Amino acid sequence: MIGLFDSAWLKWGWAVVHAQALNSEAVAYMEDFKARQPFVARTEYNAKCHCVVLRIDSVEQAPPRLGLRVGDVANNFRASLDHLAWALVKRGSKWPIDPKREGNVYFPVAFSRDDFAKKIRSQLPGLLASDRAIIRRYQPYVHGQRKMPLHCLTPLPRLTADDKHRAIRTVLVLPRGGALRHGEGVDCTITRIPTKARGVIFDAGAELQRIYVRKTGPNPDVYMEATLTTNPTLDGRVALQEWLTQTINHIGGLLREFAWPPDELKTIPFPPGTQEDLSLEGIVPT
């Protein structure tokens, strides 16, 4: 007999398969970026700040297949949540609901208490009070306004909407380490070299590093060359791989609140080694 929450679990498992494929693509891309350094940088003198700035002039964009895989992952996670929402409505106090309302049943992703209350009324009619308390604990807003942008569910509605109705998601690149080599100052004397580079999205015009100087001639300049390692990111805040891990754990932990995973989950073709990692014994909400 098919359990009430089985389809939500199976959609979660399918999302994990896509997440593993996306992670493999992301690792390969990072290794390729490190080997090729596919960007061109230039220096320019900033008279106001008395520094020479190393700035990106052009950069090769991440391959579209990463964005395609992000869409696959996001839509399957979204489906898992919406299948959960449907199961909760089916066991709620207003089932069977008016057929006209069936199309409004979605899992709420709320960014304030009022937003949560409004979405519960419209998207989860008849939701049991005990189920409401569980759903609330997994909302982005309960972690506070400062942490809410970092919550794994925060980008999900936009990711799925953009993938289905707008365009393939562009995966951004965020430097995570590297080395800077520089020469002697030309028409200037170096006064200070910051020890930390700037955390910026890799895009034309972005500043990578600056060296402070004292001008001694008409055209101050310092030769700079950066060798960088990168992390793919969805929004410049959270690394893509971190988001994948958090979302797997968060939604898996949520589903565990309602039902143990069905045996059919074992039939999903997880990549080698994945099923051991997804034994679910350690899955906890983020």
CORQUIDA-V936402 format. One record per residue. N is the residue number from 0. PHI is phi in whole degrees, 0 to 359 (999 if undefined). PSI is psi in degrees with one decimal (none if undefined). NEAR is the number of other C-alpha atoms within 12 Angstrom. Layout:
n->N phi->PHI psi->PSI near->NEAR
n->N phi->PHI psi->PSI near->NEAR
This chain:
n->0 phi->999 psi->133.5 near->8
n->1 phi->286 psi->127.7 near->14
n->2 phi->284 psi->158.5 near->18
n->3 phi->300 psi->-33.1 near->24
n->4 phi->253 psi->8.7 near->34
n->5 phi->298 psi->-43.4 near->28
n->6 phi->294 psi->-33.0 near->30
n->7 phi->296 psi->-41.7 near->39
n->8 phi->295 psi->-42.1 near->43
n->9 phi->292 psi->-36.7 near->35
n->10 phi->295 psi->-38.4 near->35
n->11 phi->299 psi->-45.9 near->43
n->12 phi->298 psi->-39.3 near->41
n->13 phi->293 psi->-34.8 near->32
n->14 phi->297 psi->-37.9 near->38
n->15 phi->296 psi->-40.2 near->40
n->16 phi->301 psi->-47.0 near->34
n->17 phi->295 psi->-35.3 near->32
n->18 phi->295 psi->-39.4 near->37
n->19 phi->295 psi->-39.0 near->32
n->20 phi->295 psi->-42.3 near->28
n->21 phi->297 psi->-41.9 near->34
n->22 phi->298 psi->-41.3 near->31
n->23 phi->298 psi->-42.3 near->21
n->24 phi->297 psi->-40.9 near->27
n->25 phi->294 psi->-41.7 near->35
n->26 phi->298 psi->-43.7 near->22
n->27 phi->297 psi->-38.8 near->20
n->28 phi->294 psi->-42.4 near->30
n->29 phi->297 psi->-40.0 near->32
n->30 phi->294 psi->-39.9 near->19
n->31 phi->293 psi->-40.6 near->20
n->32 phi->298 psi->-43.5 near->29
n->33 phi->298 psi->-37.1 near->23
n->34 phi->285 psi->-39.8 near->15
n->35 phi->263 psi->-25.6 near->16
n->36 phi->49 psi->64.2 near->26
n->37 phi->279 psi->58.5 near->27
n->38 phi->213 psi->158.6 near->28
n->39 phi->241 psi->132.6 near->24
n->40 phi->240 psi->160.8 near->28
n->41 phi->219 psi->159.5 near->27
n->42 phi->251 psi->151.5 near->30
n->43 phi->211 psi->149.5 near->28
n->44 phi->269 psi->129.8 near->30
n->45 phi->254 psi->101.8 near->23
n->46 phi->293 psi->-32.7 near->18
n->47 phi->293 psi->-40.7 near->12
n->48 phi->263 psi->-3.0 near->15
n->49 phi->57 psi->53.9 near->23
n->50 phi->211 psi->158.7 near->30
n->51 phi->257 psi->127.5 near->41
n->52 phi->254 psi->134.0 near->36
n->53 phi->265 psi->118.9 near->33
n->54 phi->232 psi->144.9 near->33
n->55 phi->289 psi->128.4 near->28
n->56 phi->267 psi->-42.2 near->21
n->57 phi->204 psi->154.0 near->18
n->58 phi->211 psi->141.9 near->23
n->59 phi->285 psi->128.4 near->22
n->60 phi->287 psi->154.6 near->25
n->61 phi->299 psi->147.1 near->32
n->62 phi->297 psi->143.4 near->25
n->63 phi->302 psi->-26.3 near->21
n->64 phi->298 psi->-27.9 near->22
n->65 phi->296 psi->-44.0 near->34
n->66 phi->295 psi->-37.0 near->31
n->67 phi->298 psi->-41.2 near->28
n->68 phi->289 psi->-34.2 near->34
n->69 phi->302 psi->-42.8 near->46
n->70 phi->298 psi->-41.8 near->37
n->71 phi->299 psi->-45.8 near->32
n->72 phi->296 psi->-51.9 near->38
n->73 phi->299 psi->-43.1 near->44
n->74 phi->291 psi->-33.0 near->32
n->75 phi->286 psi->-36.4 near->35
n->76 phi->295 psi->-42.0 near->45
n->77 phi->298 psi->-42.5 near->38
n->78 phi->297 psi->-39.7 near->31
n->79 phi->301 psi->-44.5 near->35
n->80 phi->294 psi->-40.0 near->41
n->81 phi->288 psi->-33.1 near->33
n->82 phi->295 psi->-37.5 near->30
n->83 phi->298 psi->-44.4 near->40
n->84 phi->301 psi->-43.2 near->41
n->85 phi->296 psi->-40.6 near->34
n->86 phi->297 psi->-39.5 near->34
n->87 phi->291 psi->-36.2 near->37
n->88 phi->292 psi->-38.4 near->36
n->89 phi->296 psi->-30.3 near->24
n->90 phi->260 psi->10.0 near->24
n->91 phi->278 psi->-177.5 near->21
n->92 phi->279 psi->-10.7 near->16
n->93 phi->247 psi->16.1 near->19
n->94 phi->276 psi->136.3 near->20
n->95 phi->282 psi->141.8 near->18
n->96 phi->271 psi->164.6 near->23
n->97 phi->302 psi->128.1 near->15
n->98 phi->307 psi->-28.0 near->11
n->99 phi->293 psi->-21.2 near->10
n->100 phi->266 psi->-9.3 near->20
n->101 phi->300 psi->-37.2 near->21
n->102 phi->290 psi->-9.8 near->17
n->103 phi->263 psi->2.7 near->22
n->104 phi->278 psi->113.7 near->31
n->105 phi->217 psi->158.3 near->30
n->106 phi->284 psi->127.6 near->40
n->107 phi->283 psi->135.9 near->39
n->108 phi->242 psi->105.7 near->37
n->109 phi->248 psi->148.0 near->34
n->110 phi->242 psi->9.9 near->29
n->111 phi->196 psi->166.3 near->21
n->112 phi->297 psi->-43.2 near->21
n->113 phi->295 psi->-39.5 near->15
n->114 phi->298 psi->-40.9 near->20
n->115 phi->296 psi->-46.7 near->27
n->116 phi->299 psi->-41.6 near->23
n->117 phi->295 psi->-44.1 near->17
n->118 phi->289 psi->-34.6 near->27
n->119 phi->299 psi->-45.1 near->32
n->120 phi->297 psi->-40.6 near->23
n->121 phi->272 psi->-30.8 near->24
n->122 phi->256 psi->-20.3 near->29
n->123 phi->228 psi->67.4 near->40
n->124 phi->297 psi->134.0 near->36
n->125 phi->78 psi->12.5 near->28
n->126 phi->302 psi->131.4 near->34
n->127 phi->294 psi->147.6 near->23
n->128 phi->300 psi->-38.6 near->18
n->129 phi->293 psi->-37.1 near->16
n->130 phi->290 psi->-36.9 near->27
n->131 phi->300 psi->-42.1 near->29
n->132 phi->297 psi->-38.6 near->18
n->133 phi->293 psi->-48.5 near->21
n->134 phi->302 psi->-39.6 near->36
n->135 phi->298 psi->-40.2 near->29
n->136 phi->299 psi->-22.4 near->25
n->137 phi->260 psi->9.6 near->36
n->138 phi->276 psi->148.0 near->38
n->139 phi->300 psi->-34.7 near->32
n->140 phi->289 psi->-20.3 near->28
n->141 phi->290 psi->-13.6 near->27
n->142 phi->269 psi->0.0 near->23
n->143 phi->95 psi->157.4 near->16
n->144 phi->296 psi->-33.5 near->17
n->145 phi->291 psi->-39.6 near->12
n->146 phi->270 psi->-14.1 near->19
n->147 phi->303 psi->-40.8 near->24
n->148 phi->298 psi->-20.6 near->25
n->149 phi->269 psi->-7.2 near->29
n->150 phi->292 psi->141.1 near->34
n->151 phi->294 psi->-25.4 near->39
n->152 phi->276 psi->-16.4 near->38
n->153 phi->303 psi->-46.7 near->34
n->154 phi->279 psi->-8.0 near->35
n->155 phi->298 psi->-47.1 near->36
n->156 phi->300 psi->-40.7 near->28
n->157 phi->290 psi->-38.6 near->24
n->158 phi->301 psi->-47.6 near->33
n->159 phi->289 psi->-39.3 near->29
n->160 phi->295 psi->-45.3 near->18
n->161 phi->296 psi->-42.6 near->21
n->162 phi->295 psi->-36.7 near->25
n->163 phi->276 psi->-31.2 near->18
n->164 phi->236 psi->-11.3 near->13
n->165 phi->242 psi->-74.6 near->13
n->166 phi->196 psi->164.9 near->17
n->167 phi->298 psi->134.5 near->24
n->168 phi->294 psi->130.7 near->32
n->169 phi->275 psi->121.3 near->28
n->170 phi->276 psi->126.0 near->36
n->171 phi->270 psi->166.4 near->33
n->172 phi->237 psi->131.0 near->38
n->173 phi->237 psi->121.8 near->33
n->174 phi->300 psi->139.1 near->34
n->175 phi->236 psi->-2.3 near->27
n->176 phi->173 psi->178.6 near->20
n->177 phi->146 psi->-163.7 near->24
n->178 phi->221 psi->149.1 near->19
n->179 phi->239 psi->127.9 near->24
n->180 phi->248 psi->141.8 near->18
n->181 phi->218 psi->157.8 near->23
n->182 phi->256 psi->-167.0 near->16
n->183 phi->284 psi->156.0 near->18
n->184 phi->291 psi->142.5 near->28
n->185 phi->250 psi->123.3 near->22
n->186 phi->58 psi->29.7 near->19
n->187 phi->193 psi->164.5 near->27
n->188 phi->240 psi->129.1 near->24
n->189 phi->290 psi->129.1 near->26
n->190 phi->251 psi->-30.9 near->18
n->191 phi->199 psi->140.5 near->18
n->192 phi->238 psi->112.0 near->22
n->193 phi->303 psi->143.0 near->18
n->194 phi->276 psi->-16.0 near->13
n->195 phi->241 psi->133.9 near->17
n->196 phi->280 psi->165.6 near->26
n->197 phi->276 psi->137.7 near->21
n->198 phi->276 psi->100.4 near->23
n->199 phi->230 psi->155.7 near->26
n->200 phi->288 psi->133.7 near->30
n->201 phi->290 psi->105.3 near->38
n->202 phi->203 psi->160.6 near->28
n->203 phi->303 psi->130.3 near->21
n->204 phi->94 psi->-12.9 near->22
n->205 phi->291 psi->140.5 near->28
n->206 phi->273 psi->126.9 near->28
n->207 phi->267 psi->-44.0 near->40
n->208 phi->200 psi->159.8 near->39
n->209 phi->220 psi->149.2 near->37
n->210 phi->236 psi->126.4 near->39
n->211 phi->278 psi->138.8 near->29
n->212 phi->221 psi->164.1 near->31
n->213 phi->248 psi->121.0 near->27
n->214 phi->294 psi->132.0 near->25
n->215 phi->232 psi->-3.6 near->15
n->216 phi->208 psi->-175.2 near->14
n->217 phi->285 psi->-26.6 near->12
n->218 phi->229 psi->75.9 near->21
n->219 phi->299 psi->138.2 near->28
n->220 phi->199 psi->152.8 near->34
n->221 phi->222 psi->125.3 near->35
n->222 phi->292 psi->128.7 near->28
n->223 phi->225 psi->142.3 near->29
n->224 phi->221 psi->124.6 near->25
n->225 phi->251 psi->136.6 near->29
n->226 phi->243 psi->118.2 near->26
n->227 phi->237 psi->150.4 near->31
n->228 phi->251 psi->155.5 near->26
n->229 phi->226 psi->164.6 near->34
n->230 phi->233 psi->128.8 near->38
n->231 phi->294 psi->146.4 near->40
n->232 phi->215 psi->153.6 near->34
n->233 phi->276 psi->-35.5 near->35
n->234 phi->218 psi->6.7 near->28
n->235 phi->87 psi->-5.9 near->26
n->236 phi->259 psi->-50.3 near->28
n->237 phi->242 psi->133.2 near->31
n->238 phi->297 psi->145.8 near->28
n->239 phi->304 psi->-45.6 near->40
n->240 phi->295 psi->-35.2 near->29
n->241 phi->294 psi->-41.6 near->24
n->242 phi->298 psi->-41.8 near->35
n->243 phi->300 psi->-47.4 near->39
n->244 phi->297 psi->-46.0 near->29
n->245 phi->297 psi->-41.3 near->27
n->246 phi->290 psi->-41.2 near->39
n->247 phi->304 psi->-49.1 near->42
n->248 phi->292 psi->-40.7 near->32
n->249 phi->294 psi->-50.3 near->33
n->250 phi->288 psi->-37.0 near->45
n->251 phi->299 psi->-40.9 near->39
n->252 phi->295 psi->-38.9 near->30
n->253 phi->297 psi->-46.8 near->38
n->254 phi->297 psi->-36.0 near->41
n->255 phi->298 psi->-24.3 near->26
n->256 phi->294 psi->-22.7 near->25
n->257 phi->249 psi->-32.2 near->27
n->258 phi->196 psi->150.4 near->22
n->259 phi->285 psi->147.3 near->24
n->260 phi->299 psi->142.7 near->32
n->261 phi->286 psi->160.6 near->26
n->262 phi->298 psi->-29.2 near->18
n->263 phi->298 psi->-20.1 near->21
n->264 phi->299 psi->-28.4 near->27
n->265 phi->290 psi->-16.0 near->20
n->266 phi->276 psi->-9.3 near->15
n->267 phi->288 psi->133.7 near->23
n->268 phi->283 psi->71.7 near->20
n->269 phi->297 psi->148.0 near->25
n->270 phi->299 psi->156.6 near->23
n->271 phi->307 psi->132.0 near->13
n->272 phi->89 psi->-13.2 near->12
n->273 phi->286 psi->-42.3 near->20
n->274 phi->299 psi->-35.1 near->20
n->275 phi->296 psi->-38.6 near->13
n->276 phi->289 psi->-25.0 near->18
n->277 phi->252 psi->40.1 near->28
n->278 phi->293 psi->-14.9 near->19
n->279 phi->77 psi->-3.0 near->28
n->280 phi->294 psi->-34.5 near->15
n->281 phi->258 psi->4.4 near->15
n->282 phi->288 psi->125.7 near->24
n->283 phi->224 psi->152.7 near->21
n->284 phi->290 psi->151.9 near->27
n->285 phi->262 psi->none near->28
